[in-house]
Amino acid sequence: MNDTESLETRRKRVLYRAQHRGTQEMDILIGGFVADRLETLDSAMLDRLETLMDREETDLQAWIMGQRDIPDDADMPLIADIRAHRIAKAGS
């Protein structure tokens, strides 16, 4: 397997994981974000997404929805990007 195939495989795996979170809300929030950016996700961003998706589901949803403060050890810029994506989608 070459590097391109490996990256494509990772993208598909992350997309599947993002779209099958366990709740419809999270499937839409994270899955939509990943789906819209799938072709541009590099290895570093895939690492960040995988790490973020390892977090507790209820915490992650509360951070993205702005219901709780994001802790310092979370990927604040990535969460902010997902929030902005959600807001942009809601406005369109």
LOROLUM-732991 format. One line per field, with one value per atom (N, C-alpha, C, O): atom name; residue in three letters; x, y, z. Coordinates in Angstrom, 2 decimals, padded with zeros to 5 digits. Layout:
vexlum <- c(CA_...)
nuvo <- c(ALA_...)
u <- c(X_...)
v <- c(Y_...)
w <- c(Z_...)
This chain:
vexlum <- c(N_CA_C_O_N_CA_C_O_N_CA_C_O_N_CA_C_O_N_CA_C_O_N_CA_C_O_N_CA_C_O_N_CA_C_O_N_CA_C_O_N_CA_C_O_N_CA_C_O_N_CA_C_O_N_CA_C_O_N_CA_C_O_N_CA_C_O_N_CA_C_O_N_CA_C_O_N_CA_C_O_N_CA_C_O_N_CA_C_O_N_CA_C_O_N_CA_C_O_N_CA_C_O_N_CA_C_O_N_CA_C_O_N_CA_C_O_N_CA_C_O_N_CA_C_O_N_CA_C_O_N_CA_C_O_N_CA_C_O_N_CA_C_O_N_CA_C_O_N_CA_C_O_N_CA_C_O_N_CA_C_O_N_CA_C_O_N_CA_C_O_N_CA_C_O_N_CA_C_O_N_CA_C_O_N_CA_C_O_N_CA_C_O_N_CA_C_O_N_CA_C_O_N_CA_C_O_N_CA_C_O_N_CA_C_O_N_CA_C_O_N_CA_C_O_N_CA_C_O_N_CA_C_O_N_CA_C_O_N_CA_C_O_N_CA_C_O_N_CA_C_O_N_CA_C_O_N_CA_C_O_N_CA_C_O_N_CA_C_O_N_CA_C_O_N_CA_C_O_N_CA_C_O_N_CA_C_O_N_CA_C_O_N_CA_C_O_N_CA_C_O_N_CA_C_O_N_CA_C_O_N_CA_C_O_N_CA_C_O_N_CA_C_O_N_CA_C_O_N_CA_C_O_N_CA_C_O_N_CA_C_O_N_CA_C_O_N_CA_C_O_N_CA_C_O_N_CA_C_O_N_CA_C_O_N_CA_C_O_N_CA_C_O_N_CA_C_O_N_CA_C_O_N_CA_C_O_N_CA_C_O_N_CA_C_O_N_CA_C_O_N_CA_C_O_N_CA_C_O_N_CA_C_O)
nuvo <- c(MET_MET_MET_MET_ASN_ASN_ASN_ASN_ASP_ASP_ASP_ASP_THR_THR_THR_THR_GLU_GLU_GLU_GLU_SER_SER_SER_SER_LEU_LEU_LEU_LEU_GLU_GLU_GLU_GLU_THR_THR_THR_THR_ARG_ARG_ARG_ARG_ARG_ARG_ARG_ARG_LYS_LYS_LYS_LYS_ARG_ARG_ARG_ARG_VAL_VAL_VAL_VAL_LEU_LEU_LEU_LEU_TYR_TYR_TYR_TYR_ARG_ARG_ARG_ARG_ALA_ALA_ALA_ALA_GLN_GLN_GLN_GLN_HIS_HIS_HIS_HIS_ARG_ARG_ARG_ARG_GLY_GLY_GLY_GLY_THR_THR_THR_THR_GLN_GLN_GLN_GLN_GLU_GLU_GLU_GLU_MET_MET_MET_MET_ASP_ASP_ASP_ASP_ILE_ILE_ILE_ILE_LEU_LEU_LEU_LEU_ILE_ILE_ILE_ILE_GLY_GLY_GLY_GLY_GLY_GLY_GLY_GLY_PHE_PHE_PHE_PHE_VAL_VAL_VAL_VAL_ALA_ALA_ALA_ALA_ASP_ASP_ASP_ASP_ARG_ARG_ARG_ARG_LEU_LEU_LEU_LEU_GLU_GLU_GLU_GLU_THR_THR_THR_THR_LEU_LEU_LEU_LEU_ASP_ASP_ASP_ASP_SER_SER_SER_SER_ALA_ALA_ALA_ALA_MET_MET_MET_MET_LEU_LEU_LEU_LEU_ASP_ASP_ASP_ASP_ARG_ARG_ARG_ARG_LEU_LEU_LEU_LEU_GLU_GLU_GLU_GLU_THR_THR_THR_THR_LEU_LEU_LEU_LEU_MET_MET_MET_MET_ASP_ASP_ASP_ASP_ARG_ARG_ARG_ARG_GLU_GLU_GLU_GLU_GLU_GLU_GLU_GLU_THR_THR_THR_THR_ASP_ASP_ASP_ASP_LEU_LEU_LEU_LEU_GLN_GLN_GLN_GLN_ALA_ALA_ALA_ALA_TRP_TRP_TRP_TRP_ILE_ILE_ILE_ILE_MET_MET_MET_MET_GLY_GLY_GLY_GLY_GLN_GLN_GLN_GLN_ARG_ARG_ARG_ARG_ASP_ASP_ASP_ASP_ILE_ILE_ILE_ILE_PRO_PRO_PRO_PRO_ASP_ASP_ASP_ASP_ASP_ASP_ASP_ASP_ALA_ALA_ALA_ALA_ASP_ASP_ASP_ASP_MET_MET_MET_MET_PRO_PRO_PRO_PRO_LEU_LEU_LEU_LEU_ILE_ILE_ILE_ILE_ALA_ALA_ALA_ALA_ASP_ASP_ASP_ASP_ILE_ILE_ILE_ILE_ARG_ARG_ARG_ARG_ALA_ALA_ALA_ALA_HIS_HIS_HIS_HIS_ARG_ARG_ARG_ARG_ILE_ILE_ILE_ILE_ALA_ALA_ALA_ALA_LYS_LYS_LYS_LYS_ALA_ALA_ALA_ALA_GLY_GLY_GLY_GLY_SER_SER_SER_SER)
u <- c(000.85_000.00_000.89_001.82_000.61_001.40_000.81_-000.25_001.51_001.09_-000.29_-001.06_-000.59_-001.88_-003.00_-004.02_-002.82_-003.84_-004.01_-005.12_-002.90_-002.96_-003.73_-004.55_-003.48_-004.19_-005.67_-006.52_-005.98_-007.38_-008.08_-009.23_-007.42_-007.99_-008.26_-009.32_-007.32_-007.51_-008.66_-009.47_-008.75_-009.85_-011.20_-012.12_-011.31_-012.56_-012.87_-014.03_-011.88_-012.07_-012.52_-013.44_-011.88_-012.26_-013.66_-014.45_-013.99_-015.33_-016.37_-017.38_-016.14_-017.09_-017.26_-018.38_-016.16_-016.22_-016.95_-017.71_-016.72_-017.36_-018.86_-019.63_-019.28_-020.69_-021.46_-022.67_-020.76_-021.38_-020.97_-020.32_-021.34_-020.93_-021.78_-021.33_-023.00_-023.89_-025.12_-026.15_-025.01_-026.19_-026.29_-025.29_-027.52_-027.72_-027.11_-026.57_-027.19_-026.64_-025.14_-024.64_-024.43_-022.98_-022.62_-021.62_-023.43_-023.21_-023.25_-022.44_-024.19_-024.35_-023.23_-022.63_-022.95_-021.94_-020.55_-019.93_-020.07_-018.70_-018.67_-017.76_-019.65_-019.69_-019.79_-019.13_-020.62_-020.75_-019.47_-019.09_-018.82_-017.55_-016.52_-015.87_-016.37_-015.39_-015.77_-014.90_-017.03_-017.46_-017.17_-016.72_-017.42_-017.21_-015.73_-015.41_-014.86_-013.42_-012.60_-011.37_-013.26_-012.60_-011.39_-010.33_-011.53_-010.46_-009.25_-008.17_-009.42_-008.31_-007.65_-006.66_-008.18_-007.62_-006.27_-006.16_-005.26_-003.94_-003.75_-004.62_-002.62_-002.35_-002.41_-002.94_-001.88_-001.87_-003.29_-003.62_-004.15_-005.53_-006.29_-007.12_-006.02_-006.65_-006.26_-007.09_-004.99_-004.54_-005.33_-005.79_-005.49_-006.23_-007.68_-008.23_-008.31_-009.70_-009.85_-010.78_-008.95_-009.03_-008.86_-009.57_-007.95_-007.74_-008.98_-009.41_-009.55_-010.76_-011.91_-012.65_-012.07_-013.17_-013.00_-013.94_-011.81_-011.58_-012.13_-012.24_-012.47_-013.00_-014.40_-015.06_-014.83_-016.17_-017.22_-017.16_-018.17_-019.18_-019.98_-020.18_-020.43_-021.24_-020.42_-020.94_-019.17_-018.30_-018.09_-018.22_-017.78_-017.50_-018.70_-018.55_-019.88_-021.08_-021.30_-021.64_-021.10_-021.29_-020.29_-020.64_-019.05_-018.04_-018.40_-018.33_-018.79_-019.12_-020.35_-020.41_-021.32_-022.56_-022.42_-023.34_-021.26_-021.03_-021.74_-021.94_-022.10_-022.80_-021.85_-022.25_-020.60_-019.58_-018.28_-018.02_-017.49_-016.17_-015.29_-015.36_-014.47_-013.53_-012.32_-011.73_-011.94_-010.78_-009.48_-009.41_-008.47_-007.20_-006.53_-005.75_-006.82_-006.16_-006.88_-006.45_-007.97_-008.70_-008.18_-007.56_-008.45_-008.01_-008.99_-009.90_-008.77_-009.68_-009.83_-010.95_-008.75_-008.92_-009.78_-010.58_-009.63_-010.42_-011.89_-012.78_-012.14_-013.51_-014.13_-015.30_-013.37_-013.86_-014.19_-015.18_-013.38_-013.65_-014.94_-015.73_-015.16_-016.38_-017.59_-018.63_-017.45_-018.53_-018.86_-020.03_-017.82_-018.03_-018.71_-019.56_-018.34_-018.96_-020.44_-021.28_-020.76_-022.15_-022.96_-024.08_-022.38_-023.07_-023.28_-024.34_-022.26_-022.37_-023.44_-024.20_-023.49_-024.49_-025.90_-026.85_-026.02_-027.34_-027.83_-029.03_-026.88_-027.24_-027.52_-028.04_-027.18_-027.37_-028.65_-028.95)
v <- c(-001.18_000.00_001.23_001.33_002.18_003.40_004.43_004.21_005.57_006.60_007.18_007.47_007.34_007.89_006.94_007.38_005.67_004.69_004.65_004.54_004.75_004.74_005.94_005.81_007.11_008.32_008.20_008.59_007.69_007.50_006.53_006.76_005.48_004.51_005.16_004.95_005.94_006.66_007.64_007.73_008.36_009.31_008.58_009.04_007.47_006.72_006.19_006.22_005.73_005.22_006.33_006.14_007.49_008.63_009.11_009.45_009.15_009.55_008.60_009.05_007.32_006.34_006.56_006.60_006.69_006.90_008.20_008.25_009.25_010.54_010.49_011.21_009.65_009.57_008.51_008.37_007.78_006.73_006.90_006.03_008.04_008.41_007.79_007.63_007.44_006.90_007.75_007.26_009.03_009.90_010.62_010.94_010.86_011.52_012.92_013.36_013.62_014.98_014.98_015.80_014.05_014.00_013.48_013.90_012.56_012.10_013.29_013.38_014.18_015.36_016.37_016.88_016.65_017.67_017.28_018.02_016.15_015.76_015.13_015.40_014.29_013.64_014.64_014.49_015.66_016.68_017.47_017.77_017.79_018.51_017.69_018.21_016.43_015.58_015.36_015.45_015.09_014.84_016.04_015.87_017.23_018.43_018.73_019.46_018.19_018.46_017.22_017.28_016.14_014.84_014.87_014.36_015.43_015.40_016.25_016.07_017.15_018.03_017.59_018.20_016.56_016.13_015.44_014.45_016.01_015.38_014.51_014.44_013.86_012.93_013.61_013.03_014.81_015.53_015.85_015.71_016.29_016.59_015.32_015.34_014.25_012.98_012.56_012.06_012.76_012.48_013.30_012.79_014.59_015.49_015.06_015.04_014.72_014.27_012.98_012.85_012.04_010.77_010.99_010.39_011.85_012.16_012.82_012.47_013.76_014.43_013.44_013.50_012.55_011.60_010.55_009.83_010.47_009.57_010.14_009.43_011.42_012.07_011.55_010.96_011.77_011.36_012.06_013.27_011.29_011.79_012.97_013.96_012.86_013.93_015.21_016.31_015.08_016.26_016.90_018.12_016.10_016.59_017.35_018.42_016.79_017.46_018.79_019.79_018.80_020.04_021.11_022.29_020.73_021.70_022.27_023.48_021.39_021.84_022.74_023.73_022.40_023.17_024.43_025.23_024.60_025.78_025.73_026.76_024.53_024.36_024.27_024.48_023.95_023.86_024.44_024.41_024.96_025.47_024.32_023.20_024.62_023.63_023.59_024.63_022.41_022.34_022.63_022.49_023.02_023.38_022.23_022.45_020.99_019.85_019.34_018.37_020.00_019.63_020.48_021.53_020.03_020.73_021.88_021.75_023.00_024.14_024.65_024.93_024.78_025.27_024.33_024.79_023.03_022.08_022.15_022.12_022.23_022.36_023.65_023.67_024.71_025.99_025.85_026.42_025.12_024.89_024.10_024.41_023.09_022.29_023.15_023.06_023.98_024.92_025.86_026.05_026.44_027.38_026.68_027.26_025.46_024.67_024.47_024.62_024.14_023.94_025.22_025.18_026.34_027.62_027.99_028.47_027.76_028.07_027.20_027.69_025.93_025.02_025.43_025.34_025.87_026.27_027.53_027.73_028.38_029.63_029.48_030.41_028.34_028.18_027.47_027.27)
w <- c(000.00_000.00_000.00_000.80_-000.89_-000.91_000.04_000.63_000.19_001.14_000.83_001.73_-000.47_-000.86_-000.46_000.08_-000.70_-000.32_001.20_001.71_001.89_003.35_003.87_004.79_003.30_003.71_003.36_004.17_002.20_001.81_002.75_003.12_003.13_004.07_005.41_006.01_005.88_007.16_007.07_008.00_005.97_005.80_005.88_006.56_005.20_005.21_006.61_007.04_007.31_008.67_009.62_010.42_009.53_010.37_010.01_010.89_008.73_008.32_008.89_009.44_008.77_009.32_010.82_011.33_011.51_012.97_013.30_014.27_012.53_012.77_012.52_013.16_011.59_011.24_012.03_011.88_012.86_013.68_015.13_015.71_015.70_017.05_018.13_019.26_017.82_018.84_019.05_019.51_018.73_018.78_017.44_016.80_017.04_015.75_015.73_014.72_016.87_016.93_016.66_015.89_017.29_017.10_015.71_015.12_015.18_013.81_012.85_011.93_013.08_012.23_012.48_011.54_013.74_014.08_013.60_012.83_014.04_013.69_012.30_011.52_012.00_010.69_009.56_008.53_009.74_008.70_008.50_007.37_009.60_009.54_008.76_007.85_009.12_008.46_006.99_006.12_006.71_005.33_004.43_003.29_004.93_004.12_003.87_002.93_004.67_004.54_004.18_004.16_003.90_003.75_002.83_003.19_001.66_000.66_001.05_000.48_002.00_002.39_003.70_004.12_004.34_005.63_005.43_004.72_006.08_006.01_007.25_008.12_007.32_008.41_009.78_010.73_009.88_011.15_011.60_012.78_010.67_011.03_011.39_012.30_010.70_011.05_012.47_013.22_012.82_014.19_015.20_016.22_014.90_015.81_015.95_017.05_014.83_014.87_015.67_016.48_015.45_016.18_017.68_018.48_018.04_019.46_020.05_021.15_019.33_019.81_019.96_020.94_018.99_019.04_020.14_020.46_020.71_021.85_023.15_024.15_023.14_024.34_024.65_023.79_025.88_026.32_025.45_025.24_024.97_024.03_024.59_023.89_025.82_026.39_026.57_026.36_026.95_027.07_025.71_025.56_024.74_023.40_022.84_022.26_023.01_022.52_023.24_022.61_024.55_025.32_024.90_024.84_024.60_024.16_022.80_022.58_021.88_020.53_020.55_019.82_021.37_021.44_022.29_022.37_022.93_023.76_025.10_025.74_025.53_026.81_027.99_029.14_027.72_028.75_028.22_027.01_029.13_028.74_028.27_028.78_027.29_026.76_027.68_027.96_028.16_029.05_028.29_027.06_029.02_028.41_027.68_026.75_028.09_027.46_026.21_025.59_025.84_024.62_023.45_023.66_022.25_021.03_020.75_019.93_021.44_021.32_019.88_019.46_019.11_017.73_016.88_016.06_017.05_016.28_016.70_015.85_017.99_018.47_017.94_017.55_017.92_017.38_015.90_015.44_015.15_013.73_013.54_012.64_014.37_014.28_014.63_013.98_015.66_016.04_014.88_014.54_014.28_013.18_011.99_011.33_011.75_010.68_010.98_010.10_012.21_012.63_012.44_011.92_012.85_012.72_011.25_010.87_010.45_009.01_008.35_007.51_008.71_008.15_008.59_007.81_009.82_010.33_009.62_009.45_009.22_008.55_007.06_006.43_006.50_005.05_004.71_003.54)
